[in-house]
Amino acid sequence: MHRLLVGICCVVMLAMLAGCGGKNKVASDDVRPGRDKELYEEAMTKLRKGRYDESRLMLNVVITSYPDSEYLPLAKLAIADSFYKEGGSSALEQAIGGYKDFAQYFPTHPMNCQVKLKIAHAYMRQMNAFNRDASKARQAEFQLQATLQTCQTTELKPEIEQNLAQVQQVLGLHELDIARFYISNRQAYKAAEGRLTDIVKNYPFFTYRDEALYLLGVSRIEQEQPEEAAVAFAELVRDIPNSEYVARAKEYLEKLGKPIPEPSNNNPAPERPGMTGRIGLILGKNDLTISKDGVLITEKGDSKDPAEESLQKPVESVGTTGSVRARVVNPTGTPQVTPAEAEPAADKNNSQKKNGKKDEKKDDKKKEEKKDEKKPDSPSGS
């Protein structure tokens, strides 16, 4: 019985190895000039139709079988786009990995800023409600700040800044919610002060900044820090004069014997969401304007023309893959001959023809001499 089981296992393993060998043989036999373009175009057609697995399989063939192909960068991007369009936490993490891989190997590619922004969008699509885990929001903020630093002169700057403000709004609400809990339920004013200080320092466009400043002053009063509390109250009165918290901040300044600063502007009071808006925030509706388009392909499956044009631009790569260059091969697969190489060849052929004519003349003379030798001598004395 034991021998029978061992024999069956061996047969199964041999069958699996034979199957793998056959697949590799087929893939290697199919490598030919121009095949990379055919595979890429067919894969993009499948990607537009939502056949993600089939598309990724063909794009991987381009990457592994044609390392010098001009379609290599776009094949990597298309794989990342396929995961981004597919959606879901697992697929979005795969997309992030693919985009990061592209940015690492092609740091000077003209679409690099779009790729970095798309990494941030993949994080943003995974963000939770403000009162839940904020790890994805922090990753999105970090990516957006890094992208803003390296893409200051691009047309993407307004979109990056808008996305950054939206993410920081969610992070600000997260920190403010914790600070409120510390003050109201725990009287943990020191812990609340840390959260509120981060809000005031890091989120200048946070729409609840006035409340954060007011609670920061209160938490410092409770810790017997009047001078530091007066700074927070004065900033609130000066910078956000129409806030609902200004009246109470002025009362604290009067009790502390501090001067009340003049308003620096007349901006309207910060807008607060209504009941429906607050319920939406709790449910995770963060009002994020995230593009569902990939880098190469739109949400509806249309290709982006600038991406195709980038094939004509030089691309430097980093790592072991070498430079991405297009191999020039004519349709028949034979090497092309330059004009400089063609001229010497033509001269050579002409010289050969001339030499051949000279040899023919020499042969004719020899034949005539032989004929003369064979003729009988004329009789003497005749």
C-alpha positions in Angstrom: 0.0 0.0 0.0 2.8 2.4 0.9 4.6 1.7 -2.4 1.4 2.3 -4.3 1.0 5.8 -2.6 4.6 6.7 -3.3 4.2 5.7 -7.0 1.0 7.8 -7.4 2.8 10.8 -5.9 5.7 10.4 -8.2 3.4 10.2 -11.3 1.5 13.4 -10.1 4.8 15.3 -9.6 6.1 14.3 -13.0 2.9 15.4 -14.7 3.0 18.8 -13.0 6.6 19.3 -14.0 5.8 18.3 -17.6 3.0 20.8 -17.7 5.1 23.6 -16.4 7.8 22.8 -18.9 5.4 22.9 -21.7 4.1 26.3 -20.7 7.7 27.7 -20.6 8.4 26.3 -24.0 5.4 27.9 -25.5 6.3 31.3 -24.0 9.9 31.1 -25.2 8.9 30.1 -28.7 6.6 33.1 -29.0 9.3 35.7 -28.5 9.7 37.6 -31.8 10.1 41.2 -32.9 6.9 43.2 -32.7 5.2 40.7 -30.4 5.6 43.0 -27.4 3.5 45.7 -29.1 0.8 43.1 -30.0 0.7 41.8 -26.4 0.5 45.3 -24.9 -2.3 46.4 -27.2 -4.3 43.2 -26.7 -3.8 43.5 -22.9 -5.1 47.1 -22.9 -8.2 46.0 -24.8 -8.9 43.4 -22.2 -8.2 45.9 -19.4 -10.8 48.3 -20.9 -13.4 45.5 -20.8 -12.7 44.8 -17.1 -10.9 41.5 -17.8 -8.2 42.3 -15.3 -6.6 38.8 -14.7 -6.2 38.2 -18.4 -4.8 41.6 -19.0 -2.3 41.3 -16.2 -1.1 37.9 -17.5 -0.3 39.3 -20.9 1.4 42.4 -19.5 3.6 40.2 -17.4 4.7 38.4 -20.5 5.8 41.7 -22.0 7.8 42.5 -18.8 9.5 39.1 -18.5 10.1 38.3 -22.1 10.9 41.7 -23.5 13.2 43.5 -21.0 14.4 46.0 -23.6 10.9 46.8 -25.0 9.7 50.4 -25.2 6.4 49.1 -23.7 8.0 47.9 -20.5 7.2 51.1 -18.4 3.7 51.2 -19.7 3.1 47.5 -19.0 4.1 48.1 -15.4 1.8 51.0 -15.2 -1.1 49.2 -16.8 -0.8 46.4 -14.2 -1.0 48.9 -11.4 -4.0 50.6 -13.1 -5.8 47.3 -13.4 -5.6 46.8 -9.6 -6.6 50.4 -9.0 -9.7 50.1 -11.3 -10.6 46.8 -9.8 -10.9 48.4 -6.3 -11.2 46.8 -2.9 -8.6 46.9 -0.1 -6.5 44.0 -1.4 -6.4 45.3 -5.0 -5.7 48.8 -4.0 -2.7 47.6 -1.9 -1.5 45.8 -5.0 -1.9 49.0 -7.0 0.2 50.9 -4.5 2.9 48.4 -4.8 2.9 48.6 -8.6 3.0 52.4 -8.7 5.8 52.4 -6.2 7.7 49.9 -8.2 7.3 52.1 -11.3 8.4 55.2 -9.5 11.5 53.4 -8.2 12.7 52.0 -11.6 11.7 55.0 -13.7 12.3 58.1 -11.5 12.6 60.5 -14.5 9.6 59.3 -16.4 7.3 62.2 -17.5 4.3 60.5 -15.8 6.0 60.1 -12.4 4.0 62.9 -10.7 0.8 61.3 -11.8 2.0 58.0 -10.5 2.8 59.5 -7.1 -0.6 61.2 -6.9 -2.3 57.9 -7.8 -0.5 56.3 -4.8 -2.1 58.9 -2.5 -5.5 58.3 -4.2 -5.2 54.6 -3.5 -4.7 55.4 0.2 -7.6 57.9 0.2 -10.0 55.3 -1.2 -9.3 53.1 1.9 -9.8 55.9 4.4 -12.4 55.3 7.2 -14.7 57.6 9.0 -13.0 60.2 11.2 -13.9 58.3 14.4 -12.3 55.1 13.2 -8.7 54.0 12.4 -6.8 56.9 10.8 -3.7 54.9 9.5 -4.7 55.2 5.9 -5.4 58.9 6.2 -2.0 59.4 7.7 -0.4 57.5 4.8 -2.3 59.5 2.3 -1.2 62.8 4.0 2.4 61.7 3.9 2.2 60.7 0.3 0.5 64.0 -0.7 3.1 66.1 1.1 5.9 64.2 -0.6 4.3 64.6 -4.0 3.6 68.3 -3.4 7.3 68.8 -2.7 8.5 67.1 -5.9 5.8 68.3 -8.2 5.6 72.0 -7.4 5.9 73.1 -11.0 3.4 70.7 -12.6 -0.2 71.3 -13.5 -1.2 68.7 -10.8 -0.3 71.1 -7.9 -3.9 72.5 -7.4 -5.3 68.9 -7.3 -2.6 67.8 -4.8 -3.3 70.8 -2.5 -7.0 70.2 -2.6 -6.6 66.5 -1.8 -4.2 67.4 1.1 -6.7 69.8 2.6 -9.4 67.1 2.4 -7.3 64.5 4.1 -6.2 66.9 6.8 -9.8 67.8 7.5 -10.5 64.1 8.3 -7.3 63.9 10.4 -8.3 67.1 12.2 -11.7 65.7 13.1 -10.1 62.5 14.3 -7.7 64.3 16.7 -10.5 66.8 17.8 -12.8 63.9 18.6 -10.2 62.3 20.8 -9.4 65.6 22.5 -13.1 66.2 23.3 -13.3 62.8 24.9 -10.2 63.4 27.0 -11.7 66.7 28.3 -15.3 65.7 28.8 -15.0 62.1 30.0 -11.5 61.8 31.5 -10.5 65.3 32.4 -7.1 64.3 30.9 -6.1 67.8 30.0 -2.5 67.1 29.3 -3.4 64.4 26.7 -6.0 66.7 25.1 -3.4 69.5 24.9 -1.1 67.3 22.8 -3.8 66.5 20.3 -5.0 70.1 20.1 -1.5 71.4 19.7 -1.0 69.1 16.7 -4.2 70.3 15.1 -3.3 74.0 15.4 0.3 73.4 14.2 -0.2 71.0 11.4 -3.7 71.7 9.9 -4.0 75.4 9.1 -7.1 75.0 6.9 -9.0 72.8 9.3 -12.6 74.2 9.5 -12.8 73.4 13.2 -9.6 75.3 14.0 -11.5 77.8 16.1 -12.9 75.1 18.4 -9.4 73.5 18.6 -7.9 76.9 19.8 -10.6 77.4 22.4 -10.2 73.9 23.8 -6.5 74.3 23.8 -6.8 77.4 25.9 -9.2 75.7 28.3 -6.9 72.6 28.7 -4.0 75.0 29.6 -6.1 76.9 32.1 -6.9 73.6 33.8 -3.2 72.8 34.0 -2.5 76.2 35.5 -0.7 77.6 32.5 -2.3 81.1 32.1 0.3 82.6 29.8 0.2 79.7 27.3 -3.7 79.7 27.5 -3.7 83.5 26.8 -1.7 82.9 23.6 -4.3 80.4 22.3 -7.3 82.6 23.2 -5.6 85.7 21.6 -4.9 83.8 18.3 -8.6 82.8 18.2 -9.9 86.3 18.7 -7.4 87.8 16.2 -7.5 85.3 13.4 -11.1 84.0 13.5 -13.1 87.0 14.8 -16.5 85.7 13.7 -16.3 82.3 15.4 -18.9 81.3 17.9 -16.1 80.7 20.5 -14.7 84.3 20.4 -17.0 85.6 23.1 -15.9 83.0 25.6 -12.3 83.4 24.6 -12.6 87.2 25.4 -14.0 86.4 28.8 -11.0 84.2 29.6 -8.6 87.0 28.4 -10.4 89.6 30.6 -10.1 87.2 33.7 -6.4 86.7 33.0 -5.9 90.4 32.7 -4.6 90.2 29.1 -5.4 92.7 26.3 -8.0 91.7 23.7 -6.3 91.8 20.2 -7.9 93.5 17.2 -9.3 91.3 14.5 -6.9 90.7 11.5 -9.7 90.0 9.1 -13.5 89.9 8.7 -13.8 86.4 7.3 -17.1 84.7 7.9 -17.5 82.1 10.6 -16.3 78.6 9.7 -19.1 76.5 8.2 -20.4 73.5 10.2 -22.2 70.6 8.6 -25.8 70.1 9.6 -27.3 67.0 11.1 -27.3 65.1 7.8 -23.6 66.1 7.2 -22.6 64.9 10.7 -24.3 61.6 10.2 -22.5 61.3 6.8 -19.2 61.9 8.5 -19.8 59.2 11.0 -20.7 56.8 8.2 -17.4 57.6 6.5 -18.6 60.1 3.8 -15.5 62.3 3.9 -16.3 64.4 0.8 -13.1 63.4 -0.9 -12.7 64.2 -4.6 -10.8 61.1 -5.6 -10.3 60.4 -9.3 -11.2 56.9 -10.3 -9.1 57.2 -13.4 -5.8 55.3 -13.6 -2.6 56.8 -15.0 -3.0 55.2 -18.4 -6.7 54.5 -18.6 -9.8 56.3 -17.4 -12.6 55.0 -15.2 -14.8 54.4 -18.3 -12.0 52.4 -20.0 -10.7 55.1 -22.4 -7.0 55.4 -23.0 -5.2 58.7 -22.2 -3.4 60.1 -25.2 -0.5 61.8 -23.4 0.4 58.4 -21.9 0.9 57.0 -25.4 2.9 60.0 -26.5 5.3 59.4 -23.7 6.6 56.4 -25.5 8.6 58.7 -27.8 10.4 60.3 -24.9 13.7 58.9 -23.5 13.3 57.0 -20.2 16.1 56.3 -17.8 15.7 53.3 -15.5 17.3 52.3 -12.2 18.4 48.9 -11.0 19.2 45.8 -13.0 16.9 46.2 -15.9 19.1 48.7 -17.7 17.9 51.5 -20.0 14.6 51.1 -21.7 15.3 51.4 -25.5 13.4 50.5 -28.5 15.0 48.0 -30.8 14.9 49.0 -34.4 14.0 45.9 -36.5 12.6 46.0 -40.0 9.5 43.9 -40.8 11.5 40.9 -42.2 13.8 40.7 -39.2 17.0 41.3 -41.2 19.4 44.0 -40.1 19.0 47.4 -41.7 22.0 48.7 -43.8 22.9 52.3 -43.4 23.9 54.5 -46.4 27.5 54.6 -45.2 27.6 50.8 -45.3 25.9 50.6 -48.6 28.3 52.8 -50.6 31.4 50.7 -50.0 29.5 47.6 -50.9 28.4 49.2 -54.1 32.0 50.2 -55.0 33.1 46.7 -54.2 30.5 45.2 -56.6 31.5 47.6 -59.3 35.2 46.7 -59.0 34.3 43.0 -59.1 32.4 43.6 -62.4 35.4 45.5 -63.9 37.8 42.8 -62.9 35.5 40.2 -64.4 35.5 42.0 -67.7 39.4 42.2 -67.7 39.6 38.4 -67.0 37.2 37.7 -69.9 39.5 39.7 -72.3 42.5 37.7 -71.1 40.7 34.4 -71.7 39.8 35.5 -75.2 43.4 36.3 -76.0 44.6 32.9 -74.7 42.0 31.1 -76.8 43.1 32.9 -80.0 46.7 32.1 -79.3 45.9 28.4 -78.9 44.0 28.4 -82.2 47.0 30.0 -83.9 49.2 27.2 -82.5 46.9 24.5 -83.9 46.9 25.9 -87.5 49.3 24.0 -89.9 52.4 25.8 -91.1 52.3 26.9 -94.8 54.4 24.7 -97.2 57.8 26.2 -97.9 58.9 27.0 -101.4 55.4 27.0 -102.7 
